[in-house]
Amino acid sequence: MSTTSPPYILYGVPFSQPVRAVMWLLLHKQVPFEMVLINPGSKGSSGSRHPLFLEKNPAGTIPTLEESEGDFVLGEAHAILCYLANKHGWTDLYPADYQARARIDAYLNYHHRNIREASVGLVAPKIRKDLDIPEAAQRAAQATLHNALNAFESGWLKRHPYLTGQNLSLADFAAYVEIGQLQPEFTHIYDFSPFPNVQRWLNLMKQVSGHDEVHVVLSELGDISDQPPSMDQIKQANRAALAQLKNSLAALPVR
């Protein structure tokens, strides 16, 4: 890896699903970056609600991407994915064809109140007890996720191997970090047996370079279906993920 500063700084934590999407894209494309830990919701010195972080991203959200040179800072995972693809000309993942790109954009907009509910309804209640998500809200989120997976099964993934066509796209990265986390080898909190097309797609996504490195945090955490993880377990999972990320970045070819 080059001794020069990496072109990007990524603020967030490996446990965050949207952060993982950006991490995965950068590793998949072998683009070096610096990871700066930011605790979501915290007002502490390394928190997303600290005044210094809010100066970078007034929304106080992760991931946030900052270019090492200049003063460009961008929040929102999907905006970051699209920006990186546009800047680097990654038309294999975000095609130049307007209609093909529009299908990806359509999914990225659909994602927020559909597939994203995987975290709201299943993962967050086990990991973030402090959020005190009402049972009714959890049930609604789970129902929304189930309906979205039905749409995947009988629509997009019935017609082609990836979400928006024959080839991997930004849509797949965004979707997998939410859906993939529920698999038996990770949190083990969802039964995918009614969705064979979704299962096929999940297995296909596991072959995308960077998958294993980005999901170390979930491998370390393990099955949480019966017993919620302790804070120490979560911290240890994040430490393991950061150690793996450091190794992965060090192994990138010199640019």
C-alpha positions as CSV (number, residue, x, y, z in Angstrom):
1,M,0.0,0.0,0.0
2,S,1.2,3.5,-0.8
3,T,2.7,5.6,2.0
4,T,0.8,8.6,0.8
5,S,-2.5,9.6,2.5
6,P,-5.5,7.6,1.3
7,P,-7.9,9.7,-0.9
8,Y,-10.9,9.2,1.4
9,I,-11.7,9.3,5.1
10,L,-14.8,7.2,6.1
11,Y,-16.5,8.0,9.3
12,G,-18.6,5.3,11.0
13,V,-18.5,1.9,12.7
14,P,-18.2,-1.5,11.0
15,F,-21.4,-2.6,12.7
16,S,-23.4,-0.1,10.8
17,Q,-25.1,-1.6,7.7
18,P,-24.8,1.6,5.5
19,V,-21.2,2.0,6.6
20,R,-20.5,-1.6,5.5
21,A,-22.0,-0.9,2.0
22,V,-19.4,1.9,1.5
23,M,-16.6,-0.1,3.0
24,W,-17.4,-3.0,0.7
25,L,-17.5,-0.9,-2.5
26,L,-14.2,0.7,-1.7
27,L,-12.5,-2.7,-0.9
28,H,-14.1,-4.3,-3.9
29,K,-12.6,-1.6,-6.1
30,Q,-9.3,-1.6,-4.2
31,V,-9.5,2.0,-3.3
32,P,-7.6,2.8,0.0
33,F,-9.3,4.8,2.7
34,E,-8.9,5.8,6.4
35,M,-11.6,4.6,8.8
36,V,-12.4,7.0,11.6
37,L,-14.7,5.6,14.3
38,I,-17.8,7.6,15.0
39,N,-20.3,6.4,17.6
40,P,-23.8,7.0,16.2
41,G,-26.0,9.2,18.4
42,S,-23.3,10.1,20.9
43,K,-22.4,13.6,21.9
44,G,-19.0,12.6,23.0
45,S,-15.8,13.6,21.3
46,S,-16.0,10.6,18.9
47,G,-19.8,10.8,18.5
48,S,-22.0,11.7,15.6
49,R,-23.7,14.4,17.6
50,H,-20.5,16.2,18.6
51,P,-20.3,19.8,17.3
52,L,-17.1,19.0,15.3
53,F,-18.7,16.1,13.5
54,L,-21.9,18.1,12.9
55,E,-19.8,20.7,11.2
56,K,-18.9,18.1,8.7
57,N,-22.3,16.5,8.4
58,P,-25.1,18.6,10.0
59,A,-27.4,15.6,9.8
60,G,-25.1,13.7,12.3
61,T,-25.3,10.4,10.4
62,I,-23.0,7.7,9.4
63,P,-21.4,6.9,7.0
64,T,-19.9,10.2,6.1
65,L,-17.2,10.4,3.5
66,E,-14.5,13.1,3.4
67,E,-12.0,13.6,0.7
68,S,-8.5,13.9,2.1
69,E,-7.6,16.8,-0.2
70,G,-10.0,19.7,-0.4
71,D,-13.1,20.2,1.8
72,F,-15.7,18.0,0.2
73,V,-17.7,16.0,2.7
74,L,-20.8,13.8,1.9
75,G,-23.3,12.0,4.0
76,E,-25.9,9.3,3.2
77,A,-24.6,5.9,2.1
78,H,-26.5,5.8,-1.2
79,A,-25.3,9.3,-2.2
80,I,-21.8,8.2,-1.4
81,L,-22.0,5.0,-3.4
82,C,-23.3,6.9,-6.5
83,Y,-20.7,9.7,-6.0
84,L,-17.8,7.2,-5.9
85,A,-19.1,5.4,-9.0
86,N,-19.6,8.6,-10.9
87,K,-16.2,10.0,-9.9
88,H,-14.2,6.9,-10.7
89,G,-16.2,5.9,-13.8
90,W,-17.4,2.5,-12.3
91,T,-19.9,1.9,-15.1
92,D,-19.8,-1.8,-14.4
93,L,-21.7,-1.1,-11.1
94,Y,-23.6,2.1,-12.1
95,P,-24.1,2.1,-15.9
96,A,-23.8,5.1,-18.2
97,D,-27.1,4.0,-19.9
98,Y,-29.8,6.2,-18.4
99,Q,-32.4,3.5,-18.2
100,A,-30.1,0.9,-16.5
101,R,-29.0,3.6,-14.1
102,A,-32.6,4.6,-13.4
103,R,-33.4,1.1,-12.3
104,I,-30.6,1.2,-9.8
105,D,-31.7,4.6,-8.6
106,A,-35.3,3.3,-8.2
107,Y,-34.1,0.5,-5.9
108,L,-31.9,2.8,-3.8
109,N,-35.0,5.0,-3.2
110,Y,-37.2,2.0,-2.5
111,H,-34.6,0.6,0.0
112,H,-35.1,3.2,2.8
113,R,-38.6,2.3,3.9
114,N,-38.6,-1.4,2.9
115,I,-35.4,-3.4,3.1
116,R,-33.9,-1.0,5.6
117,E,-36.6,-2.3,8.0
118,A,-34.5,-5.4,8.5
119,S,-32.4,-3.4,10.9
120,V,-35.3,-1.5,12.5
121,G,-37.5,-4.6,13.1
122,L,-35.0,-7.4,13.8
123,V,-31.5,-6.3,14.5
124,A,-31.8,-3.0,16.3
125,P,-34.2,-4.2,19.0
126,K,-31.6,-6.9,20.0
127,I,-28.5,-4.7,19.7
128,R,-29.8,-1.3,20.8
129,K,-32.0,-1.8,23.8
130,D,-31.6,1.9,24.6
131,L,-33.7,2.8,21.5
132,D,-36.7,1.2,23.2
133,I,-38.4,0.4,19.9
134,P,-42.1,-0.3,20.6
135,E,-43.3,-3.9,19.8
136,A,-45.9,-2.5,17.4
137,A,-43.1,-0.7,15.4
138,Q,-41.1,-3.9,15.4
139,R,-44.0,-5.9,14.0
140,A,-44.7,-3.3,11.4
141,A,-41.1,-3.3,10.3
142,Q,-41.0,-7.1,10.1
143,A,-44.1,-7.1,8.0
144,T,-42.7,-4.5,5.7
145,L,-39.4,-6.5,5.3
146,H,-41.4,-9.7,4.5
147,N,-43.4,-7.9,1.8
148,A,-40.2,-6.5,0.3
149,L,-38.6,-10.0,0.2
150,N,-41.7,-11.3,-1.5
151,A,-41.1,-8.5,-4.1
152,F,-37.5,-9.7,-4.5
153,E,-38.5,-13.3,-4.8
154,S,-41.4,-13.0,-7.3
155,G,-40.1,-10.0,-9.2
156,W,-36.5,-8.7,-9.4
157,L,-34.7,-11.9,-8.5
158,K,-37.1,-14.1,-10.5
159,R,-36.2,-12.3,-13.7
160,H,-32.5,-12.0,-13.3
161,P,-29.6,-13.0,-11.0
162,Y,-29.0,-9.6,-9.5
163,L,-31.4,-7.0,-8.3
164,T,-31.4,-4.8,-11.4
165,G,-30.2,-7.0,-14.2
166,Q,-27.6,-9.6,-15.3
167,N,-24.8,-7.8,-13.6
168,L,-23.8,-6.7,-10.1
169,S,-24.7,-3.1,-9.2
170,L,-24.7,-0.6,-6.4
171,A,-28.2,-1.8,-5.6
172,D,-26.9,-5.2,-4.6
173,F,-24.3,-3.8,-2.2
174,A,-27.0,-1.6,-0.5
175,A,-29.5,-4.5,-0.2
176,Y,-27.1,-7.2,0.9
177,V,-25.8,-5.4,4.0
178,E,-29.3,-5.3,5.3
179,I,-30.6,-8.7,4.2
180,G,-27.3,-10.7,4.5
181,Q,-26.8,-9.8,8.2
182,L,-29.9,-12.0,9.0
183,Q,-28.3,-15.2,7.7
184,P,-27.5,-18.2,9.9
185,E,-23.8,-17.7,9.7
186,F,-24.3,-14.2,11.1
187,T,-27.1,-13.1,13.4
188,H,-29.4,-16.0,12.5
189,I,-32.6,-14.1,13.1
190,Y,-34.6,-14.7,9.9
191,D,-35.8,-17.8,8.0
192,F,-35.1,-17.5,4.3
193,S,-36.4,-20.9,3.3
194,P,-39.6,-19.4,1.7
195,F,-37.4,-17.4,-0.6
196,P,-35.2,-19.6,-2.8
197,N,-34.4,-16.8,-5.3
198,V,-33.3,-14.6,-2.4
199,Q,-31.1,-17.4,-1.1
200,R,-29.5,-17.9,-4.5
201,W,-28.8,-14.2,-4.7
202,L,-27.3,-14.2,-1.1
203,N,-25.0,-17.0,-2.1
204,L,-24.0,-15.1,-5.3
205,M,-23.2,-12.0,-3.3
206,K,-20.9,-14.0,-0.9
207,Q,-18.6,-14.4,-3.9
208,V,-18.1,-10.7,-4.5
209,S,-14.6,-9.6,-3.4
210,G,-14.5,-7.9,-0.1
211,H,-17.6,-9.7,1.3
212,D,-15.8,-11.7,4.0
213,E,-13.6,-8.8,5.1
214,V,-16.4,-6.4,5.5
215,H,-18.6,-8.9,7.4
216,V,-16.0,-9.9,10.0
217,V,-18.0,-7.8,12.6
218,L,-21.0,-10.2,12.1
219,S,-19.0,-13.4,12.0
220,E,-17.4,-12.4,15.3
221,L,-20.7,-11.4,16.9
222,G,-22.4,-14.7,15.8
223,D,-25.9,-16.0,16.5
224,I,-28.0,-13.6,18.5
225,S,-31.3,-15.3,17.9
226,D,-31.7,-16.5,21.5
227,Q,-29.4,-14.3,23.5
228,P,-28.8,-10.6,22.7
229,P,-25.0,-9.7,22.6
230,S,-23.4,-7.9,25.5
231,M,-21.7,-4.6,25.0
232,D,-18.4,-6.3,25.5
233,Q,-19.2,-8.7,22.6
234,I,-20.2,-5.8,20.4
235,K,-17.0,-4.0,21.2
236,Q,-14.9,-7.1,20.5
237,A,-16.7,-7.7,17.2
238,N,-15.9,-4.1,16.2
239,R,-12.2,-4.5,17.2
240,A,-11.9,-7.7,15.2
241,A,-13.5,-5.9,12.2
242,L,-11.1,-3.0,12.4
243,A,-8.1,-5.3,12.7
244,Q,-9.3,-7.1,9.5
245,L,-9.9,-3.8,7.7
246,K,-6.4,-2.7,8.6
247,N,-5.0,-5.9,7.1
248,S,-7.2,-5.6,4.0
249,L,-6.1,-2.0,3.4
250,A,-2.5,-2.8,3.9
251,A,-2.8,-5.5,1.2
252,L,-4.2,-3.2,-1.5
253,P,-1.9,-2.7,-4.5
254,V,0.1,0.5,-4.6
255,R,-1.5,3.1,-6.7
